[in-house]
Amino acid sequence: MKTMTGTEEKEPRPHARVQEGSAHGTRGLTFDALRVRAQQLSLREQLEHQHSLLARLNAASGWLIQAVEQGQVFETIGEIIGNLVGSEEVAIFQHRTTDQVFFPVWSVGVKEEILRQFALGEGLMGRAAHKGASQFRDRRPAAPLQDYEKNLTACVVLKLDKEVIGVVAIFRLLPQKAGLEWEDCEVLKFLETYGAAAVQLQSLQKSSMQP
């Protein structure tokens, strides 16, 4: 029989080691489970955002097709922005190639003094047209503006290939919106191309009907 002295260290009991190891295993599994759960939630959120965006784009494309048939493309672009983006202050300008200016063709909720023609490079709208790229006020808060652009939120270029045929000016958003979100910008990106195609198709249809 082995004699225990006061200075000798007692060996841990086997069941104590098992319990300790079991506790570490539980903590490890809990951490892994939380990590997997976080990944699942992130992926689900991405899928929900994509589903919501696709529903918006599907609605917008259907409205544009119907608008071309009815000759109401400008009105429908305004409705898309009002219903899917969240602004009831919109103006649409078309490019006139003879003197290289953009003139107002349709608006809603915008004062008359704001509806003035502008040249390439003039103000935020003119710079957007000159660059062929939509401009967003919150991304360039220090950019110089014309007096009539002080409430501007974004200006979306309507372009076919590289030709800018118009500009959509979006002024103040609805009170419940703090700013443009990712899905809003995707809808506006859709309008850059497909809104432009609808505008051009409507113009061609009107020209073909003239004697």
C-alpha positions as a Markdown table, in Angstrom:
| # | Residue | x | y | z |
|---|---|---|---|---|
| 1 | Met | 0.0 | 0.0 | 0.0 |
| 2 | Lys | 1.3 | 3.4 | -1.0 |
| 3 | Thr | 1.6 | 5.9 | 1.8 |
| 4 | Met | 0.4 | 9.5 | 1.0 |
| 5 | Thr | 2.4 | 12.4 | 2.4 |
| 6 | Gly | 1.2 | 15.9 | 2.8 |
| 7 | Thr | 3.5 | 17.2 | 0.0 |
| 8 | Glu | 2.4 | 14.7 | -2.6 |
| 9 | Glu | -0.1 | 15.8 | -5.2 |
| 10 | Lys | -3.3 | 13.8 | -5.5 |
| 11 | Glu | -4.1 | 12.4 | -8.9 |
| 12 | Pro | -7.4 | 13.8 | -10.3 |
| 13 | Arg | -10.2 | 11.4 | -10.2 |
| 14 | Pro | -11.1 | 9.9 | -13.5 |
| 15 | His | -14.7 | 11.1 | -13.4 |
| 16 | Ala | -13.6 | 14.7 | -12.8 |
| 17 | Arg | -11.5 | 14.7 | -15.9 |
| 18 | Val | -14.4 | 13.4 | -18.0 |
| 19 | Gln | -16.6 | 16.1 | -16.6 |
| 20 | Glu | -14.1 | 18.8 | -17.4 |
| 21 | Gly | -13.5 | 17.5 | -20.9 |
| 22 | Ser | -17.3 | 17.3 | -21.4 |
| 23 | Ala | -17.7 | 20.9 | -20.4 |
| 24 | His | -15.1 | 22.1 | -22.9 |
| 25 | Gly | -16.8 | 20.0 | -25.6 |
| 26 | Thr | -20.2 | 21.6 | -24.8 |
| 27 | Arg | -18.7 | 25.1 | -25.0 |
| 28 | Gly | -17.0 | 24.3 | -28.3 |
| 29 | Leu | -20.2 | 22.9 | -29.8 |
| 30 | Thr | -22.2 | 25.9 | -28.6 |
| 31 | Phe | -19.8 | 28.3 | -30.3 |
| 32 | Asp | -19.9 | 26.3 | -33.5 |
| 33 | Ala | -23.6 | 26.2 | -33.4 |
| 34 | Leu | -23.9 | 29.9 | -32.9 |
| 35 | Arg | -21.5 | 30.5 | -35.8 |
| 36 | Val | -23.5 | 28.3 | -38.1 |
| 37 | Arg | -26.7 | 30.0 | -37.0 |
| 38 | Ala | -25.2 | 33.4 | -37.7 |
| 39 | Gln | -24.2 | 32.3 | -41.2 |
| 40 | Gln | -27.7 | 30.9 | -41.8 |
| 41 | Leu | -29.3 | 34.2 | -40.8 |
| 42 | Ser | -27.0 | 36.2 | -43.0 |
| 43 | Leu | -27.7 | 34.0 | -46.0 |
| 44 | Arg | -31.4 | 34.1 | -45.3 |
| 45 | Glu | -31.3 | 37.9 | -45.1 |
| 46 | Gln | -29.4 | 38.0 | -48.5 |
| 47 | Leu | -32.0 | 35.8 | -50.1 |
| 48 | Glu | -34.9 | 37.9 | -48.7 |
| 49 | His | -33.3 | 41.0 | -50.1 |
| 50 | Gln | -32.8 | 39.5 | -53.5 |
| 51 | His | -36.3 | 38.2 | -53.5 |
| 52 | Ser | -37.7 | 41.6 | -52.6 |
| 53 | Leu | -35.5 | 43.2 | -55.3 |
| 54 | Leu | -36.6 | 40.8 | -58.0 |
| 55 | Ala | -40.2 | 41.5 | -57.1 |
| 56 | Arg | -39.6 | 45.2 | -57.5 |
| 57 | Leu | -37.8 | 44.8 | -60.8 |
| 58 | Asn | -40.5 | 42.5 | -62.1 |
| 59 | Ala | -43.2 | 45.0 | -61.2 |
| 60 | Ala | -41.2 | 47.9 | -62.8 |
| 61 | Ser | -40.6 | 46.0 | -66.1 |
| 62 | Gly | -44.3 | 45.1 | -66.3 |
| 63 | Trp | -45.3 | 48.7 | -65.8 |
| 64 | Leu | -42.9 | 49.9 | -68.4 |
| 65 | Ile | -44.1 | 47.5 | -71.1 |
| 66 | Gln | -47.7 | 48.5 | -70.4 |
| 67 | Ala | -46.7 | 52.2 | -70.5 |
| 68 | Val | -45.1 | 51.9 | -73.9 |
| 69 | Glu | -48.3 | 50.5 | -75.3 |
| 70 | Gln | -50.3 | 53.3 | -73.7 |
| 71 | Gly | -47.9 | 56.1 | -74.5 |
| 72 | Gln | -47.3 | 56.9 | -70.8 |
| 73 | Val | -43.7 | 56.2 | -70.2 |
| 74 | Phe | -42.8 | 59.4 | -68.4 |
| 75 | Glu | -45.8 | 59.0 | -66.0 |
| 76 | Thr | -44.8 | 55.4 | -65.3 |
| 77 | Ile | -41.2 | 56.2 | -64.5 |
| 78 | Gly | -42.6 | 58.7 | -62.0 |
| 79 | Glu | -44.8 | 56.0 | -60.6 |
| 80 | Ile | -42.0 | 53.5 | -60.3 |
| 81 | Ile | -39.9 | 56.1 | -58.3 |
| 82 | Gly | -42.9 | 57.0 | -56.2 |
| 83 | Asn | -44.0 | 53.5 | -55.4 |
| 84 | Leu | -40.7 | 51.5 | -55.4 |
| 85 | Val | -38.1 | 54.1 | -54.4 |
| 86 | Gly | -40.1 | 56.6 | -52.3 |
| 87 | Ser | -40.2 | 60.1 | -53.8 |
| 88 | Glu | -43.1 | 62.1 | -55.1 |
| 89 | Glu | -40.9 | 65.0 | -56.4 |
| 90 | Val | -39.6 | 63.9 | -59.8 |
| 91 | Ala | -38.7 | 65.7 | -63.0 |
| 92 | Ile | -37.7 | 64.1 | -66.3 |
| 93 | Phe | -35.5 | 66.0 | -68.8 |
| 94 | Gln | -34.8 | 65.0 | -72.4 |
| 95 | His | -31.7 | 65.7 | -74.5 |
| 96 | Arg | -32.1 | 68.0 | -77.4 |
| 97 | Thr | -29.2 | 67.3 | -79.8 |
| 98 | Thr | -29.6 | 70.5 | -81.8 |
| 99 | Asp | -28.3 | 72.8 | -79.0 |
| 100 | Gln | -27.0 | 70.1 | -76.6 |
| 101 | Val | -29.3 | 71.0 | -73.7 |
| 102 | Phe | -31.7 | 69.0 | -71.5 |
| 103 | Phe | -35.3 | 70.4 | -71.3 |
| 104 | Pro | -38.1 | 69.3 | -69.0 |
| 105 | Val | -40.7 | 67.0 | -70.4 |
| 106 | Trp | -42.6 | 65.8 | -67.3 |
| 107 | Ser | -42.7 | 66.4 | -63.6 |
| 108 | Val | -44.6 | 65.7 | -60.4 |
| 109 | Gly | -44.4 | 67.6 | -57.1 |
| 110 | Val | -41.8 | 70.0 | -58.5 |
| 111 | Lys | -42.1 | 73.8 | -58.6 |
| 112 | Glu | -42.0 | 75.5 | -61.9 |
| 113 | Glu | -38.9 | 77.5 | -61.2 |
| 114 | Ile | -36.9 | 74.3 | -60.8 |
| 115 | Leu | -38.0 | 73.1 | -64.2 |
| 116 | Arg | -35.5 | 74.8 | -66.4 |
| 117 | Gln | -33.3 | 73.5 | -69.1 |
| 118 | Phe | -29.6 | 72.9 | -68.4 |
| 119 | Ala | -26.5 | 72.2 | -70.4 |
| 120 | Leu | -23.9 | 69.4 | -70.2 |
| 121 | Gly | -21.7 | 69.9 | -67.2 |
| 122 | Glu | -24.0 | 72.4 | -65.5 |
| 123 | Gly | -24.8 | 71.6 | -61.9 |
| 124 | Leu | -25.1 | 68.0 | -60.6 |
| 125 | Met | -27.6 | 67.1 | -63.3 |
| 126 | Gly | -25.4 | 68.4 | -66.1 |
| 127 | Arg | -22.3 | 66.7 | -64.7 |
| 128 | Ala | -24.3 | 63.4 | -64.5 |
| 129 | Ala | -25.2 | 63.8 | -68.2 |
| 130 | His | -21.7 | 64.8 | -69.2 |
| 131 | Lys | -20.2 | 61.8 | -67.4 |
| 132 | Gly | -22.9 | 59.4 | -68.4 |
| 133 | Ala | -23.2 | 58.2 | -64.8 |
| 134 | Ser | -26.0 | 58.7 | -62.3 |
| 135 | Gln | -25.1 | 61.0 | -59.3 |
| 136 | Phe | -26.2 | 60.6 | -55.7 |
| 137 | Arg | -26.2 | 63.6 | -53.4 |
| 138 | Asp | -25.3 | 61.6 | -50.2 |
| 139 | Arg | -22.2 | 60.2 | -51.9 |
| 140 | Arg | -20.9 | 63.6 | -52.8 |
| 141 | Pro | -22.3 | 66.0 | -50.2 |
| 142 | Ala | -19.7 | 68.7 | -51.0 |
| 143 | Ala | -20.4 | 68.8 | -54.7 |
| 144 | Pro | -21.4 | 72.2 | -56.0 |
| 145 | Leu | -25.1 | 72.6 | -56.9 |
| 146 | Gln | -27.2 | 75.1 | -58.8 |
| 147 | Asp | -29.9 | 76.9 | -56.8 |
| 148 | Tyr | -32.6 | 74.8 | -58.3 |
| 149 | Glu | -30.8 | 71.6 | -57.2 |
| 150 | Lys | -30.7 | 72.3 | -53.5 |
| 151 | Asn | -33.3 | 69.6 | -52.7 |
| 152 | Leu | -31.9 | 67.1 | -55.1 |
| 153 | Thr | -31.4 | 63.5 | -53.8 |
| 154 | Ala | -30.2 | 61.8 | -57.0 |
| 155 | Cys | -30.1 | 62.3 | -60.8 |
| 156 | Val | -30.4 | 59.2 | -62.9 |
| 157 | Val | -29.1 | 59.2 | -66.5 |
| 158 | Leu | -31.2 | 57.5 | -69.1 |
| 159 | Lys | -28.8 | 56.0 | -71.6 |
| 160 | Leu | -28.8 | 53.7 | -74.6 |
| 161 | Asp | -25.3 | 52.1 | -75.0 |
| 162 | Lys | -23.2 | 55.2 | -74.2 |
| 163 | Glu | -25.6 | 57.9 | -75.4 |
| 164 | Val | -27.4 | 59.8 | -72.7 |
| 165 | Ile | -30.9 | 60.6 | -73.9 |
| 166 | Gly | -32.3 | 62.0 | -70.7 |
| 167 | Val | -32.0 | 62.6 | -67.0 |
| 168 | Val | -34.4 | 61.8 | -64.2 |
| 169 | Ala | -34.1 | 64.2 | -61.2 |
| 170 | Ile | -35.3 | 62.9 | -57.9 |
| 171 | Phe | -35.7 | 65.6 | -55.3 |
| 172 | Arg | -36.9 | 65.1 | -51.7 |
| 173 | Leu | -37.8 | 61.6 | -50.5 |
| 174 | Leu | -40.9 | 60.8 | -48.5 |
| 175 | Pro | -40.7 | 61.8 | -44.8 |
| 176 | Gln | -40.4 | 58.2 | -43.6 |
| 177 | Lys | -37.3 | 57.5 | -45.7 |
| 178 | Ala | -34.0 | 58.6 | -44.2 |
| 179 | Gly | -32.1 | 58.0 | -47.5 |
| 180 | Leu | -31.8 | 55.7 | -50.5 |
| 181 | Glu | -31.1 | 52.0 | -49.7 |
| 182 | Trp | -29.4 | 49.3 | -51.7 |
| 183 | Glu | -32.7 | 48.1 | -53.3 |
| 184 | Asp | -33.6 | 51.7 | -54.3 |
| 185 | Cys | -30.3 | 52.1 | -56.1 |
| 186 | Glu | -30.8 | 48.9 | -57.9 |
| 187 | Val | -34.2 | 50.0 | -59.1 |
| 188 | Leu | -32.7 | 53.3 | -60.3 |
| 189 | Lys | -29.9 | 51.3 | -62.1 |
| 190 | Phe | -32.7 | 49.3 | -63.8 |
| 191 | Leu | -34.3 | 52.6 | -65.0 |
| 192 | Glu | -31.0 | 53.8 | -66.5 |
| 193 | Thr | -31.2 | 51.2 | -69.2 |
| 194 | Tyr | -34.8 | 50.0 | -69.4 |
| 195 | Gly | -36.3 | 53.4 | -68.7 |
| 196 | Ala | -34.2 | 54.8 | -71.5 |
| 197 | Ala | -35.3 | 52.0 | -73.8 |
| 198 | Ala | -39.0 | 52.7 | -73.0 |
| 199 | Val | -38.5 | 56.5 | -73.6 |
| 200 | Gln | -36.8 | 55.9 | -76.9 |
| 201 | Leu | -39.4 | 53.4 | -78.1 |
| 202 | Gln | -42.2 | 55.8 | -77.2 |
| 203 | Ser | -40.4 | 58.6 | -79.2 |
| 204 | Leu | -40.0 | 56.4 | -82.2 |
| 205 | Gln | -43.7 | 55.4 | -82.0 |
| 206 | Lys | -44.8 | 59.0 | -81.9 |
| 207 | Ser | -42.5 | 59.9 | -84.8 |
| 208 | Ser | -43.9 | 57.0 | -86.9 |
| 209 | Met | -47.5 | 58.3 | -86.3 |
| 210 | Gln | -46.7 | 61.7 | -87.6 |
| 211 | Pro | -47.7 | 62.4 | -91.3 |
